[in-house]
């Protein structure tokens, strides 16, 4: 009985940690969805028209320029300086790969 309770608590803790870890190991693509980036930006003909298209983004901007735009944007884009450093890096890697 005691071992069964420990097993149940362990499984519950594992499920909780997995659910709350959210963005820690999120891929850049997952972050784009979670942050609703395509509400304003478009990529491959899908998404919004308020912001610039991401088609060829990785050939137009350096990773540092992409990072800067995310953290300290110009114009109407909101800042995403609040995301975790590892999320920022995942997002920069993803966007830099859009050729």
C-alpha positions as CSV (number, residue, x, y, z in Angstrom):
1,X,0.0,0.0,0.0
2,X,2.8,2.4,0.9
3,X,4.7,1.7,-2.3
4,X,1.5,2.2,-4.3
5,X,1.0,5.6,-2.7
6,X,4.6,6.6,-3.5
7,X,4.2,5.5,-7.1
8,X,1.0,7.5,-7.5
9,X,2.6,10.6,-5.9
10,X,5.6,10.2,-8.1
11,X,3.5,9.9,-11.3
12,X,1.5,12.9,-10.3
13,X,4.6,15.0,-9.6
14,X,6.1,13.9,-13.0
15,X,2.8,14.9,-14.7
16,X,2.8,18.3,-12.9
17,X,6.4,19.1,-13.7
18,X,5.9,18.2,-17.4
19,X,2.8,20.4,-17.6
20,X,4.3,23.4,-15.9
21,X,7.7,23.2,-17.6
22,X,5.9,24.7,-20.7
23,X,8.5,26.9,-22.3
24,X,11.7,25.6,-20.7
25,X,12.4,23.2,-23.5
26,X,10.0,24.6,-26.0
27,X,11.1,24.8,-29.6
28,X,11.1,28.1,-31.5
29,X,8.1,26.9,-33.5
30,X,6.2,26.1,-30.3
31,X,7.0,29.5,-29.0
32,X,5.8,31.2,-32.2
33,X,2.4,29.5,-31.7
34,X,2.3,30.2,-27.9
35,X,3.2,33.9,-28.4
36,X,0.7,34.2,-31.3
37,X,3.4,35.7,-33.6
38,X,1.5,34.8,-36.7
39,X,-1.3,37.1,-35.6
40,X,0.8,39.9,-37.0
41,X,3.5,38.3,-39.1
42,X,3.1,36.0,-42.0
43,X,5.1,33.0,-43.2
44,X,4.6,31.1,-46.4
45,X,1.3,32.9,-47.1
46,X,-0.2,32.3,-43.7
47,X,-0.7,34.7,-40.8
48,X,-1.3,38.4,-40.3
49,X,-0.3,41.4,-42.3
50,X,0.4,44.0,-39.6
51,X,4.1,43.0,-39.3
52,X,6.7,42.1,-41.9
53,X,6.6,38.7,-43.5
54,X,9.0,36.1,-42.2
55,X,9.7,34.6,-45.7
56,X,13.5,34.8,-46.0
57,X,13.9,36.3,-42.6
58,X,17.1,34.4,-41.9
59,X,18.7,35.8,-45.0
60,X,17.7,39.4,-44.3
61,X,18.6,39.7,-40.6
62,X,21.4,38.3,-38.4
63,X,20.6,36.4,-35.3
64,X,21.6,39.4,-33.2
65,X,19.3,41.7,-35.2
66,X,16.4,39.2,-34.7
67,X,17.2,39.0,-30.9
68,X,17.3,42.8,-30.7
69,X,13.9,43.1,-32.4
70,X,12.3,40.6,-30.1
71,X,13.6,42.2,-26.9
72,X,13.6,45.9,-27.9
73,X,11.3,46.2,-30.9
74,X,10.9,49.2,-33.1
75,X,7.6,50.5,-34.3
76,X,4.4,48.8,-33.2
77,X,5.7,45.3,-32.2
78,X,5.4,44.6,-28.4
79,X,8.5,43.7,-26.5
80,X,9.0,40.0,-25.6
81,X,11.8,40.8,-23.1
82,X,9.9,38.9,-20.5
83,X,10.5,35.4,-22.0
84,X,13.1,33.2,-20.5
85,X,16.7,33.4,-22.0
86,X,16.5,29.8,-23.2
87,X,13.1,30.6,-24.9
88,X,14.6,33.7,-26.5
89,X,17.5,31.6,-27.9
90,X,15.1,29.0,-29.2
91,X,13.0,31.6,-30.9
92,X,16.1,33.3,-32.5
93,X,17.4,30.0,-33.8
94,X,14.0,29.2,-35.3
95,X,13.6,32.6,-36.9
96,X,17.2,32.6,-38.2
97,X,16.5,29.4,-39.9
98,X,13.7,30.8,-42.0
99,X,15.5,31.2,-45.3
